[in-house]
Amino acid sequence: MAGEKEAFLSRWSRLKREQPAEKTAEPESPAPALPPVESLTPESDFAGFMHPKVKEELRRLALKKLFSDPHFNLPDPFEAYSGDWTGGEPITPELLATLNQARTVLFTEQEKKPEAEPEQKVEGERKQDEPGRQDT
């Protein structure tokens, strides 16, 4: 067996050439007889239109007819993005000015209000929660 070992690529090539000869012709099932798309209702059986032998255009027409039913036009109340969230009151300029992100991104330097001066530290006084120092 060790002497009979053939190279990987030549074995692969040989098997690839033999493979089509081994395939037998499978009996092909014809596409089922389909009703006209115009006569379809939401209660109709659409399974025949999903057969692989049915043309893509005919399948799309049948699906379009199926999904044109108002039953499929209802938004899911539990889907977060299915509602219309464009209503409501806009953010007022006063509230917008209080938002930290708006101060740094939306407003120019002239529109920014000067912030209060930080308290100057008096020698001998310490803030109670000053980091880096331990109580003595």
N, CA, C and O of each residue as an XYZ file, in Angstrom:
544
protein
N       0.818     -1.179      0.000
C       0.000      0.000      0.000
C       0.862      1.243      0.000
O       0.528      2.239     -0.641
N       1.990      1.186      0.731
C       2.864      2.347      0.774
C       3.444      2.632     -0.601
O       3.667      3.791     -0.949
N       3.696      1.574     -1.403
C       4.249      1.762     -2.730
C       3.197      2.267     -3.713
O       3.561      2.866     -4.725
N       1.912      2.048     -3.456
C       0.843      2.440     -4.353
C       0.363      3.872     -4.123
O      -0.503      4.351     -4.855
N       0.887      4.539     -3.160
C       0.408      5.869     -2.792
C       0.643      6.853     -3.944
O       1.777      7.069     -4.373
N      -0.452      7.443     -4.432
C      -0.324      8.406     -5.522
C      -0.358      9.829     -4.958
O      -0.843     10.062     -3.851
N       0.147     10.737     -5.710
C       0.206     12.132     -5.269
C      -1.201     12.678     -5.061
O      -2.152     12.281     -5.736
N      -1.303     13.584     -4.122
C      -2.605     14.138     -3.758
C      -3.301     14.776     -4.956
O      -4.474     14.499     -5.209
N      -2.592     15.628     -5.696
C      -3.222     16.330     -6.808
C      -3.640     15.393     -7.938
O      -4.692     15.589     -8.547
N      -2.827     14.380     -8.221
C      -3.217     13.458     -9.294
C      -4.420     12.613     -8.860
O      -5.290     12.315     -9.677
N      -4.476     12.221     -7.568
C      -5.626     11.477     -7.076
C      -6.881     12.346     -7.124
O      -7.947     11.885     -7.531
N      -6.751     13.591     -6.710
C      -7.881     14.510     -6.730
C      -8.387     14.721     -8.160
O      -9.593     14.737     -8.405
N      -7.455     14.880     -9.094
C      -7.827     15.087    -10.492
C      -8.541     13.863    -11.052
O      -9.540     13.990    -11.761
N      -8.027     12.676    -10.732
C      -8.647     11.441    -11.219
C     -10.066     11.297    -10.664
O     -10.995     10.970    -11.402
N     -10.224     11.539     -9.381
C     -11.552     11.430     -8.767
C     -12.515     12.475     -9.322
O     -13.707     12.209     -9.480
N     -12.002     13.641     -9.611
C     -12.835     14.706    -10.173
C     -13.337     14.316    -11.563
O     -14.483     14.598    -11.914
N     -12.474     13.666    -12.357
C     -12.890     13.233    -13.692
C     -13.887     12.083    -13.632
O     -14.775     12.001    -14.481
N     -13.764     11.201    -12.657
C     -14.663     10.057    -12.535
C     -16.016     10.444    -11.952
O     -17.004      9.749    -12.191
N     -16.084     11.502    -11.218
C     -17.308     11.887    -10.526
C     -18.488     12.118    -11.466
O     -19.564     11.592    -11.181
N     -18.369     12.864    -12.565
C     -19.546     13.047    -13.439
C     -20.036     11.740    -14.055
O     -21.229     11.605    -14.324
N     -19.161     10.790    -14.282
C     -19.577      9.526    -14.877
C     -20.411      8.724    -13.888
O     -21.296      7.973    -14.300
N     -20.150      8.866    -12.608
C     -20.873      8.109    -11.603
C     -22.273      8.653    -11.360
O     -23.148      7.914    -10.909
N     -22.494      9.883    -11.639
C     -23.818     10.462    -11.399
C     -24.838      9.845    -12.344
O     -24.614      9.701    -13.546
N     -25.955      9.491    -11.750
C     -27.044      8.973    -12.575
C     -28.065     10.085    -12.748
O     -28.199     10.974    -11.906
N     -28.758     10.014    -13.826
C     -29.756     11.039    -14.106
C     -30.934     10.835    -13.161
O     -31.613      9.810    -13.205
N     -31.162     11.821    -12.314
C     -32.281     11.760    -11.385
C     -33.555     12.132    -12.141
O     -33.540     13.018    -12.995
N     -34.633     11.467    -11.831
C     -35.879     11.852    -12.508
C     -36.292     13.246    -12.042
O     -36.485     13.492    -10.852
N     -36.417     14.125    -12.988
C     -36.764     15.502    -12.655
C     -38.271     15.625    -12.512
O     -39.040     15.171    -13.359
N     -38.659     16.241    -11.432
C     -40.090     16.457    -11.238
C     -40.472     17.742    -11.956
O     -39.818     18.771    -11.785
N     -41.504     17.687    -12.741
C     -41.906     18.903    -13.454
C     -42.486     19.922    -12.472
O     -42.928     19.571    -11.378
N     -42.474     21.142    -12.872
C     -43.067     22.193    -12.042
C     -44.557     21.918    -11.915
O     -45.206     21.543    -12.891
N     -45.096     22.102    -10.729
C     -46.527     21.823    -10.542
C     -47.381     22.800    -11.337
O     -46.961     23.913    -11.654
N     -48.579     22.356    -11.646
C     -49.516     23.230    -12.357
C     -49.930     24.346    -11.401
O     -50.389     24.087    -10.289
N     -49.765     25.559    -11.838
C     -50.009     26.697    -10.961
C     -51.247     27.467    -11.382
O     -51.523     27.612    -12.573
N     -51.985     27.957    -10.409
C     -53.142     28.794    -10.759
C     -52.655     30.162    -11.227
O     -51.526     30.543    -10.918
N     -53.467     30.902    -11.956
C     -53.051     32.235    -12.382
C     -52.852     33.138    -11.161
O     -53.566     33.025    -10.164
N     -51.880     34.022    -11.259
C     -51.540     34.900    -10.140
C     -52.707     35.810     -9.789
O     -52.888     36.153     -8.621
N     -53.499     36.205    -10.775
C     -54.619     37.111    -10.535
C     -55.683     36.477     -9.645
O     -56.398     37.186     -8.936
N     -55.795     35.149     -9.675
C     -56.846     34.484     -8.902
C     -56.399     34.128     -7.483
O     -57.179     33.555     -6.722
N     -55.180     34.452     -7.119
C     -54.675     34.103     -5.786
C     -55.283     34.996     -4.711
O     -55.509     36.188     -4.921
N     -55.538     34.396     -3.566
C     -55.998     35.126     -2.387
C     -55.025     34.817     -1.252
O     -54.201     33.914     -1.394
N     -55.093     35.535     -0.135
C     -54.200     35.215      0.981
C     -54.392     33.797      1.520
O     -53.480     33.251      2.141
N     -55.558     33.192      1.296
C     -55.810     31.834      1.761
C     -55.317     30.781      0.770
O     -55.353     29.591      1.082
N     -54.860     31.184     -0.410
C     -54.401     30.244     -1.433
C     -53.111     29.566     -0.987
O     -52.411     30.044     -0.094
N     -52.815     28.432     -1.638
C     -51.582     27.704     -1.353
C     -50.479     28.246     -2.262
O     -50.558     28.122     -3.484
N     -49.472     28.837     -1.671
C     -48.376     29.437     -2.426
C     -47.173     28.505     -2.513
O     -46.143     28.891     -3.064
N     -47.275     27.296     -1.986
C     -46.146     26.366     -1.962
C     -45.680     26.011     -3.372
O     -44.481     25.846     -3.599
N     -46.600     25.891     -4.316
C     -46.221     25.554     -5.686
C     -45.341     26.613     -6.332
O     -44.525     26.297     -7.198
N     -45.499     27.862     -5.921
C     -44.694     28.942     -6.493
C     -43.266     28.948     -5.951
O     -42.404     29.644     -6.488
N     -43.009     28.177     -4.890
C     -41.671     28.111     -4.317
C     -40.838     26.977     -4.904
O     -39.689     26.788     -4.505
N     -41.390     26.232     -5.830
C     -40.680     25.119     -6.477
C     -39.497     25.676     -7.267
O     -39.610     26.745     -7.868
N     -38.363     24.970     -7.277
C     -37.176     25.478     -7.988
C     -37.362     25.639     -9.496
O     -36.643     26.417    -10.121
N     -38.306     24.923    -10.084
C     -38.515     25.021    -11.538
C     -39.351     26.242    -11.927
O     -39.444     26.567    -13.111
N     -39.953     26.914    -10.964
C     -40.773     28.089    -11.254
C     -39.858     29.274    -11.520
O     -38.879     29.485    -10.804
N     -40.177     30.041    -12.545
C     -39.352     31.204    -12.883
C     -39.382     32.232    -11.767
O     -40.380     32.381    -11.062
N     -38.278     32.932    -11.621
C     -38.125     33.929    -10.552
C     -39.176     35.037    -10.665
O     -39.688     35.504     -9.648
N     -39.499     35.458    -11.882
C     -40.476     36.529    -12.072
C     -41.854     36.107    -11.582
O     -42.552     36.886    -10.932
N     -42.249     34.868    -11.895
C     -43.542     34.356    -11.470
C     -43.590     34.210     -9.941
O     -44.600     34.523     -9.311
N     -42.496     33.735     -9.362
C     -42.426     33.608     -7.906
C     -42.570     34.970     -7.237
O     -43.289     35.106     -6.247
N     -41.893     35.969     -7.772
C     -41.981     37.318     -7.201
C     -43.386     37.897     -7.327
O     -43.869     38.555     -6.405
N     -44.042     37.657     -8.458
C     -45.421     38.133     -8.625
C     -46.355     37.493     -7.602
O     -47.222     38.162     -7.040
N     -46.174     36.196     -7.363
C     -47.019     35.501     -6.392
C     -46.765     36.025     -4.983
O     -47.709     36.226     -4.218
N     -45.512     36.245     -4.636
C     -45.200     36.778     -3.309
C     -45.700     38.212     -3.151
O     -46.150     38.607     -2.075
N     -45.618     38.978     -4.222
C     -46.127     40.342     -4.170
C     -47.634     40.332     -3.937
O     -48.157     41.152     -3.182
N     -48.325     39.405     -4.586
C     -49.769     39.264     -4.394
C     -50.078     38.843     -2.956
O     -51.024     39.345     -2.349
N     -49.289     37.932     -2.418
C     -49.494     37.473     -1.046
C     -49.289     38.602     -0.041
O     -50.121     38.796      0.846
N     -48.204     39.341     -0.166
C     -47.878     40.369      0.815
C     -48.607     41.685      0.580
O     -48.420     42.629      1.348
N     -49.431     41.773     -0.456
C     -50.250     42.971     -0.631
C     -51.478     42.942      0.277
O     -52.209     43.929      0.364
N     -51.706     41.830      0.946
C     -52.814     41.708      1.886
C     -52.598     42.667      3.056
O     -51.484     42.741      3.574
N     -53.620     43.404      3.489
C     -53.449     44.347      4.606
C     -53.016     43.685      5.901
O     -52.501     44.357      6.795
N     -53.216     42.378      6.018
C     -52.782     41.661      7.215
C     -51.279     41.819      7.446
O     -50.832     41.883      8.591
N     -50.505     41.882      6.373
C     -49.054     42.006      6.486
C     -48.594     43.448      6.605
O     -47.394     43.703      6.711
N     -49.521     44.393      6.588
C     -49.160     45.806      6.637
C     -49.212     46.365      8.059
O     -49.010     47.564      8.250
N     -49.476     45.530      9.050
C     -49.539     45.996     10.429
C     -48.148     45.963     11.047
O     -47.463     44.944     10.962
N     -47.718     47.058     11.667
C     -46.404     47.027     12.308
C     -46.461     46.196     13.587
O     -47.497     46.121     14.248
N     -45.378     45.599     13.912
C     -45.270     44.812     15.129
C     -45.173     45.762     16.311
O     -44.239     46.562     16.366
N     -46.107     45.705     17.266
C     -46.050     46.665     18.382
C     -44.867     46.424     19.311
O     -44.506     47.309     20.087
N     -44.260     45.250     19.247
C     -43.143     44.948     20.127
C     -41.792     45.207     19.466
O     -40.753     45.034     20.104
N     -41.789     45.617     18.209
C     -40.549     45.932     17.507
C     -40.197     47.386     17.797
O     -40.999     48.290     17.561
N     -39.003     47.598     18.306
C     -38.610     48.936     18.746
C     -38.566     49.949     17.613
O     -38.849     51.124     17.842
N     -38.224     49.539     16.409
C     -38.034     50.482     15.312
C     -39.220     50.523     14.351
O     -39.114     51.120     13.281
N     -40.345     49.904     14.706
C     -41.467     49.876     13.780
C     -42.413     51.056     13.966
O     -43.266     51.292     13.110
N     -42.287     51.796     15.051
C     -43.178     52.922     15.293
C     -42.676     54.196     14.643
O     -41.543     54.271     14.167
N     -43.539     55.189     14.633
C     -43.173     56.496     14.107
C     -42.766     57.363     15.296
O     -43.614     57.825     16.059
N     -41.483     57.574     15.441
C     -40.955     58.317     16.588
C     -40.583     59.735     16.207
O     -39.816     60.380     16.922
N     -41.114     60.244     15.087
C     -40.763     61.591     14.653
C     -41.600     62.648     15.338
O     -41.264     63.831     15.273
N     -42.690     62.253     15.998
C     -43.548     63.215     16.680
C     -42.923     63.662     17.992
O     -41.843     63.206     18.368
N     -43.606     64.547     18.673
C     -43.104     65.012     19.953
C     -42.579     66.428     19.853
O     -42.487     67.010     18.772
N     -42.242     66.961     21.005
C     -41.756     68.333     21.049
C     -40.257     68.377     20.769
O     -39.518     67.500     21.217
N     -39.808     69.374     20.043
C     -38.369     69.494     19.813
C     -37.667     69.967     21.088
O     -38.298     70.515     21.992
N     -36.385     69.750     21.140
C     -35.598     70.195     22.291
C     -35.450     71.708     22.207
O     -35.074     72.246     21.166
N     -35.741     72.377     23.286
C     -35.651     73.838     23.316
C     -34.187     74.256     23.344
O     -33.339     73.486     23.796
N     -33.873     75.454     22.872
C     -32.481     75.912     22.902
C     -31.922     76.001     24.323
O     -30.727     75.790     24.530
N     -32.778     76.313     25.305
C     -32.294     76.393     26.685
C     -31.857     75.023     27.185
O     -30.817     74.894     27.831
N     -32.664     73.987     26.882
C     -32.312     72.636     27.301
C     -31.092     72.149     26.529
O     -30.232     71.470     27.090
N     -31.014     72.488     25.257
C     -29.877     72.081     24.446
C     -28.577     72.663     24.986
O     -27.530     72.019     24.930
N     -28.649     73.880     25.507
C     -27.444     74.520     26.045
C     -26.954     73.828     27.308
O     -25.778     73.944     27.652
N     -27.826     73.111     28.005
C     -27.410     72.438     29.235
C     -26.786     71.074     28.980
O     -26.185     70.500     29.889
N     -26.911     70.546     27.785
C     -26.370     69.224     27.494
C     -24.868     69.309     27.244
O     -24.416     70.133     26.449
N     -24.104     68.472     27.910
C     -22.642     68.508     27.790
C     -22.180     68.250     26.363
O     -21.286     68.938     25.871
N     -22.775     67.272     25.693
C     -22.361     66.955     24.330
C     -22.628     68.126     23.396
O     -21.825     68.400     22.504
N     -23.741     68.816     23.586
C     -24.064     69.950     22.729
C     -23.068     71.087     22.946
O     -22.706     71.791     22.004
N     -22.633     71.262     24.182
C     -21.675     72.333     24.452
C     -20.361     72.114     23.710
O     -19.761     73.068     23.216
N     -19.916     70.876     23.630
C     -18.624     70.611     22.998
C     -18.711     70.407     21.495
O     -17.726     70.627     20.790
N     -19.862     69.993     20.991
C     -19.956     69.653     19.573
C     -20.727     70.687     18.767
O     -20.294     71.055     17.675
N     -21.848     71.160     19.273
C     -22.737     71.990     18.457
C     -22.414     73.479     18.508
O     -22.554     74.175     17.502
N     -21.993     73.965     19.640
C     -21.813     75.403     19.778
C     -20.394     75.816     19.412
O     -19.435     75.072     19.615
N     -20.288     77.034     18.863
C     -18.974     77.582     18.569
C     -18.438     78.237     19.826
O     -19.146     78.325     20.829
N     -17.204     78.695     19.786
C     -16.576     79.304     20.965
C     -17.323     80.552     21.427
O     -17.385     80.816     22.628
N     -17.895     81.330     20.495
C     -18.605     82.543     20.877
C     -19.900     82.216     21.608
O     -20.316     82.954     22.502
N     -20.543     81.101     21.227
C     -21.803     80.745     21.840
C     -21.632     80.094     23.202
O     -22.559     80.090     24.012
N     -20.443     79.540     23.460
C     -20.214     78.887     24.741
C     -20.214     79.931     25.844
O     -19.641     81.010     25.695
N     -20.853     79.605     26.934
C     -20.865     80.514     28.065
C     -19.612     80.259     28.889
O     -19.194     79.113     29.059
N     -19.024     81.316     29.393
C     -17.840     81.081     30.218
C     -18.252     80.355     31.491
O     -19.211     80.735     32.164
N     -17.510     79.307     31.800
C     -17.824     78.528     32.989
C     -17.271     79.245     34.209
O     -16.369     80.076     34.105
N     -17.813     78.918     35.336
C     -17.382     79.560     36.586
C     -15.914     79.251     36.836
O     -15.429     78.162     36.528
N     -15.219     80.227     37.399
C     -13.806     80.051     37.707
C     -13.684     78.994     38.799
O     -14.462     79.008     39.753
N     -12.739     78.093     38.680
C     -12.563     77.098     39.732
C     -12.064     77.783     41.003
O     -11.300     78.747     40.952
N     -12.513     77.265     42.134
C     -12.127     77.860     43.405
C     -10.627     77.721     43.593
O     -10.031     76.683     43.302
N     -10.046     78.782     44.080
C      -8.614     78.744     44.332
C      -8.395     78.092     45.677
O      -9.123     78.346     46.636
N      -7.413     77.273     45.731
C      -7.114     76.520     46.920
C      -6.361     77.420     47.905
O      -5.346     78.033     47.574
N      -6.875     77.473     49.074
C      -6.225     78.250     50.107
C      -5.215     77.346     50.779
O      -5.484     76.170     51.026
N      -4.045     77.902     51.074
C      -2.993     77.118     51.710
C      -3.498     76.643     53.062
O      -4.032     77.440     53.833
N      -3.349     75.433     53.349
C      -3.775     74.907     54.635
C      -5.148     74.252     54.566
O      -5.461     73.392     55.390
N      -5.959     74.638     53.611
C      -7.267     74.004     53.471
C      -7.151     72.901     52.430
O      -6.466     73.047     51.418
N      -7.833     71.802     52.699
C      -7.863     70.700     51.741
C      -9.302     70.357     51.442
O     -10.177     70.497     52.297
N      -9.537     69.920     50.259
C     -10.859     69.392     49.946
C     -10.973     68.045     50.635
O      -9.980     67.341     50.818
N     -12.182     67.698     51.011
C     -12.379     66.519     51.816
C     -12.026     65.244     51.050
O     -11.413     64.347     51.627
N     -12.390     65.133     49.780
C     -12.162     63.906     49.017
C     -11.047     64.086     47.996
O     -11.182     63.642     46.856
N      -9.983     64.707     48.371
C      -8.899     64.934     47.438
C      -8.138     63.625     47.212
O      -7.677     63.007     48.172
N      -8.006     63.206     45.978
C      -7.314     61.937     45.719
C      -5.814     62.073     45.907
O      -5.242     63.152     45.746
N      -5.194     60.963     46.248
C      -3.743     60.943     46.340
C      -3.197     61.344     47.697
O      -1.984     61.314     47.905
N      -4.040     61.707     48.599
C      -3.560     62.083     49.920
C      -4.276     61.241     50.963
O      -5.456     60.915     50.835
N      -3.539     60.909     51.974
C      -4.134     60.143     53.052
C      -4.302     61.059     54.259
O      -3.557     62.020     54.448
N      -5.293     60.732     55.058
C      -5.487     61.490     56.294
C      -4.347     61.183     57.254
O      -3.905     60.038     57.344
N      -3.874     62.177     57.960
C      -2.790     61.949     58.907
C      -3.237     62.074     60.347
O      -2.429     61.908     61.260
